[in-house]
Amino acid sequence: MKELAGRLAALDPDAGAAVRVIAYFDRLAETRAGVEALVRGAAVLAGCPARLVDAERRVVLRVEPDGRRRDPAAEPDPGWPSAPLVPGGPGALWLERAQAGPSVVDAVILERAAAAVRSVLDRTRGRAPAAPAEDPALVETVLDATAPEPVRLHAARRLGLDTADPALRARALAPAEGPPRIVAAQETADVTRSGNTLPAHGGGAAAPGRRGTGPAHPGFPGDAGPGGDAVRSERLGIGPAVPVLDLPRSWAAARLALRFTGEGDGLDPGQRVVCADELGAIGLLADLVVPGAQPHPDVRAVETAAADAPWMLRTLHAVAATGSLRAAAAEAGVHHSTLQTRLAHAEHLLGWPVRTPQGRFRLQLALTLRHLIRRN
Amino acid sequence: MSPTPPPPPFDPELAASLELIKDMISPGLSMDEIPAARQGAGIELLGRLDLSMGGAFAVEDRTVPGPQGAPDVSLLICRPASADPAEPLPVIYHVHGGGMVLGDNRAGVDGPLAWAYELGAVVVSVEYRLAPEHPHPAPIDDVYAGLLWTVRHAKEIGGDPDRIVLAGASAGGGLTAALALLLRDRQGPPVIGQLLMCPMLDDRNDTVSSHQMAGLGVWDRTANETGWTALLGEHRGGPDVSPYAAPARASDLSGLPPAFLDVGSAETFRDEVVAYASRIWQSGGIAELHVWPGGFHGFDGFAPQAPLSQAARAAQLDWLRRLLAR
């Protein structure tokens, strides 16, 4: 067959040969040919031995260009052209020749043969063992900016992310308790576009109650954005939706967002879930609060006021988080007049008015800095 | 007439291989396409690039006397380079294919060379005049003349005149079968076997397989009609076709050397080859028949890497090894 392959190469420009290669593997796929037939096709079309090594499924076979199977004695040479069985995965199908330069035909052979091999192996041997979706080692790899890109892509694939899809976006989640997680984001249900989906105060529901799934359950859950079905969510920072390789950035943003969360109770009112996308310039405040630094006097004033009455923090948060005193009264669960009385007392303790726009902004800043100090 | 049943499917890897060659070899062939086909790449696919097989053979083209009143015949002679001249070797007398209208003595010779390499044998491949310019009996006469020279000069080329095996594929298989009949009927020099690979035997072109494979694979009934018409003209399919043109027409298949026949199940010639083997047995003769499932015409030559082709070629070699006791 060397002669045939050689003649084909001589007769055909690359494009024509590529068309034949595609037709060849399409035909094999149609007839549900086995793995050896596919590897043989690669060897015959390339005119050199071809080898399949799938460590996960313990498949090793090698076919020479005359079509005969002769299994290998040595490891593949990393310099040979190869293709992974899954995008971003380790090389699995190899053409045993020194690569003089990129060859269009070789690339087409490898791509088509690897895709066909993958589907046969999935059909005949089952999918590779599924990684738990939250396998911390895989998640950490994807979130590690210093890990090589192919390694990160492979890990993402094993987490069930379809890295072959250029439109894929995912978010890193930073929970207050437990390891980081990753979820796929859906454009249409994107939390960042839906405006006010984050709960305005504690007790909001959030995505994280829903766990990502592994490859055994295809279809990573879509963006399980806040506003979901959990009664009381964990405290959580949500990173922006980004391409898989940008997930380390999403992770950094998620951790930042986590610092802006509150427990949502009387001692620590605030959003239990904060989305980095919604912080805007407020996020810059985080850099101002460094470990060991003295709290700003406004924050100390808030602490002093909080010590004075059990309703204080919740009331102040209601004023800071709503657009009117009427809304704040509803938020705090008190009558309007009661609120007025409480705020007069609070303003006395704080030393600045909270019912003017500027004073309310000063209160928001002080409450936010208090979160940052507590989450430093 | 009942409708034609569906064709048997091609073997998966052979089906894929057809995708590689389909632009060079189409199932059909019409008379006016013959000149283009002779220039085309298709038949070249069966030619071997290195006849010496890396120096294992000494290669020679020799012109020998043709039939009476006809031009000389050209023989391709490949002798094992390391052979001991004192020990004459078996001779494989090869007749190329090409539907009676295409090809030369290089076409398909890689098979016989591989056997000769394995078994230690001399290969002689005969050139013959092609139809339609040279209708029957020109091709078989040339093939016969080449064989006579080979027998008489066997020792000259390191061969043993008592151990000559005939071999041919497609039209070459038909001519090989015809040569065996001719040698029997003319009391010509004896040969010890005939190896008929997907042979073209029957000008009537009316078997079930010939209808089933219309428009499919390699050499369908249209091409077959073209080939036979080129050879026989208006006599094709008529009442008075010579068995030396179309061996299926022979009324007597007794007294022939042992035959090896193979054919694909998915080709025009399937039924005529099976019938020919059956008639040899019915005549008390010796035949070994292989029908390879899903094989198209000439599959082992066009796609030698496929497992079915490897099995077919191994069967050919095994038969020769037993025949030659080597």
Interface residues (C-beta under 8 A of the other chain):
Chain A: M1 E3 L4 G6 R7 L8 L11 R20 A23 Y24 F25 D26 R27 L28 T31 R32 A33 A37 R40 G41 A43 V44 L45 P65 D66 G67 R68
Chain B: P9 P12 E13 A15 A16 S17 L18 E19 L20 I21 M24 A41 E44 L45 R48 L49 D110 F302 A303 P304 Q305 A306 P307 S309 Q310
